[in-house]
Amino acid sequence: MGTQRTQNRKVTRAVQVGTVRVGGGAPISVQSMTNTPTGDVAATLAQVRALEAAGCDIVRLAVPDKSCAATFARLKEAGVRVPLVADIHFDSAIALECVAAGADKIRINPGNIGSEDKVAAVARACRERKIPIRIGVNGGSLEKHILARYGSPCAEALAESALYTPTCFAGLILRTSCSPSRRPPSVK
């Protein structure tokens, strides 16, 4: 018989993602991401339904262009109940299209989405519809002024980037990631 373990969790504020409560003591939710071309509605719908059937709580979809934004409305019309997250890169207009099409959460990286005005426009649209935003920060998309200050991606630069624009957000989920720039020493 296995040993029962309890996990100490940090106290956080709850954020509602569609019908799923995240944080604030809510049960840990399972999120997965589709690997179909999002514009292929039939294939994406089949994969989302398979994830739902497997017990997935939240599904994230890559949205590389505006044509993929319409997929969110089509999936909702097809009866998808699991909350859908729009994973946006480089274009705030795509995020706004996904908000209008029914995305339950938006994932953006302010370092690669454009000016503060564009980030603020996404924040306003999400706030109006009570859609949470996940800010993703990674070493490859640090703002130029932050990268210049630190010289290369590091934990401090990621933290500063993550905290640089969120003052205009409500319902915020922060996540940072960075691949190590140097290989750790090998163990002999």
C-alpha positions in Angstrom: 0.0 0.0 0.0 1.3 3.5 -0.9 1.9 6.2 1.6 -0.7 8.9 1.9 0.7 12.4 1.3 -0.8 15.7 1.8 0.3 18.6 -0.3 0.6 22.0 1.3 -0.7 24.6 -1.2 -0.1 28.3 -1.2 -3.2 30.4 -0.4 -4.4 32.1 -3.5 -7.4 34.1 -4.7 -9.9 32.1 -6.7 -10.4 32.8 -10.4 -13.3 31.5 -12.4 -12.4 29.9 -15.8 -15.8 29.2 -17.4 -17.4 26.7 -15.0 -14.1 25.8 -13.3 -12.9 27.5 -10.2 -9.0 27.7 -10.1 -7.1 28.6 -6.9 -8.6 29.8 -3.7 -8.6 26.3 -2.3 -10.5 24.8 -5.2 -9.6 21.2 -6.2 -6.6 21.1 -8.6 -7.8 21.2 -12.1 -6.5 19.2 -15.1 -5.6 21.3 -18.2 -4.5 20.0 -21.5 -3.8 21.5 -24.9 -5.0 20.4 -28.3 -2.4 19.5 -30.9 -4.7 19.8 -33.9 -4.7 22.8 -36.2 -7.2 25.0 -34.4 -8.7 26.1 -37.7 -9.7 22.5 -38.4 -12.9 22.6 -36.4 -13.8 18.9 -36.9 -10.4 17.6 -35.7 -10.3 20.1 -32.8 -13.8 19.3 -31.7 -13.0 15.6 -31.7 -9.9 16.2 -29.7 -11.7 18.5 -27.2 -14.4 15.9 -26.7 -11.9 13.2 -26.1 -10.2 15.4 -23.5 -13.5 16.0 -21.9 -14.3 12.3 -21.8 -10.9 11.6 -20.2 -11.7 14.0 -17.4 -9.9 17.1 -18.5 -11.2 20.3 -16.7 -9.8 23.0 -19.0 -8.6 22.8 -22.6 -6.1 25.3 -24.2 -6.0 25.9 -28.0 -3.2 27.6 -29.9 -4.6 30.6 -31.9 -2.0 31.6 -34.4 -4.2 33.7 -36.6 -7.7 35.4 -36.7 -9.3 32.6 -38.7 -8.7 30.3 -35.7 -10.6 32.6 -33.4 -14.0 31.6 -34.9 -13.3 28.0 -33.8 -14.2 29.0 -30.2 -17.8 29.9 -31.2 -18.1 26.8 -33.3 -17.0 24.6 -30.4 -19.4 26.2 -28.1 -22.2 25.8 -30.7 -21.3 22.1 -30.9 -22.0 21.7 -27.2 -18.5 21.8 -25.7 -18.8 22.4 -22.0 -15.2 22.3 -20.9 -13.7 25.8 -20.5 -11.6 26.8 -23.5 -8.4 28.9 -23.3 -7.1 30.9 -26.2 -3.3 30.8 -26.4 -2.3 34.0 -28.1 1.1 35.0 -29.5 2.1 38.2 -31.1 -1.3 39.8 -32.0 -3.6 41.5 -29.6 -6.3 41.6 -32.3 -6.5 37.8 -32.2 -7.0 37.9 -28.5 -9.9 40.4 -28.9 -11.5 38.1 -31.6 -11.2 35.1 -29.2 -12.9 37.1 -26.4 -15.8 38.0 -28.8 -16.0 34.3 -29.9 -16.5 32.9 -26.4 -13.1 32.0 -25.0 -13.2 31.3 -21.3 -9.7 32.4 -20.6 -7.0 34.2 -22.6 -3.3 33.4 -22.4 -1.0 36.2 -23.5 2.6 37.1 -23.3 2.8 40.9 -22.9 6.5 40.8 -24.1 5.5 39.6 -27.5 1.9 40.9 -27.9 2.8 44.6 -28.6 2.5 47.9 -26.9 1.1 48.6 -23.5 -2.0 50.0 -25.2 -2.6 46.7 -27.0 -2.2 44.8 -23.7 -4.5 47.2 -22.0 -7.2 46.8 -24.8 -7.1 43.0 -24.2 -7.4 43.6 -20.4 -10.4 45.9 -20.9 -12.2 43.4 -23.1 -11.6 40.6 -20.7 -12.6 42.6 -17.7 -15.9 43.6 -19.4 -16.7 39.9 -19.9 -15.2 38.6 -16.7 -12.7 36.5 -18.6 -9.4 35.7 -16.7 -6.1 36.3 -18.3 -3.0 34.1 -17.9 0.1 36.1 -18.4 2.8 33.8 -19.7 6.4 35.0 -19.5 9.4 33.2 -20.9 13.0 33.9 -21.6 12.5 34.3 -25.3 10.1 37.2 -25.0 11.4 39.5 -22.3 10.8 43.2 -23.0 13.9 44.8 -24.5 14.4 47.2 -21.6 14.3 44.4 -19.1 16.6 42.2 -21.1 19.1 45.1 -21.4 19.1 45.6 -17.6 19.9 41.9 -16.9 21.8 41.0 -20.0 20.2 37.6 -20.4 17.1 35.7 -19.3 17.2 35.0 -15.6 14.7 34.5 -12.7 14.9 38.2 -11.7 14.2 39.4 -15.3 11.2 36.9 -15.6 9.8 38.1 -12.3 10.1 41.8 -13.4 8.5 41.1 -16.8 5.6 39.2 -15.1 5.0 42.2 -12.8 5.6 44.9 -15.5 2.1 45.1 -17.0 -0.4 43.3 -14.7 -1.6 46.5 -12.9 -4.4 46.8 -15.6 -5.6 43.2 -15.0 -8.3 41.7 -12.9 -8.6 37.9 -12.6 -5.0 37.3 -13.3 -3.0 34.1 -13.5 0.8 34.5 -13.7 3.2 31.9 -15.0 6.8 32.1 -15.9 9.2 29.7 -17.5 12.7 29.7 -18.8 14.9 27.0 -20.2 18.3 27.1 -18.6 20.8 29.1 -20.5 23.7 26.9 -19.3 23.8 23.2 -18.8 23.9 22.1 -15.2 27.1 20.4 -14.2 27.0 16.6 -14.8 27.1 14.3 -11.8 29.8 11.6 -11.9 
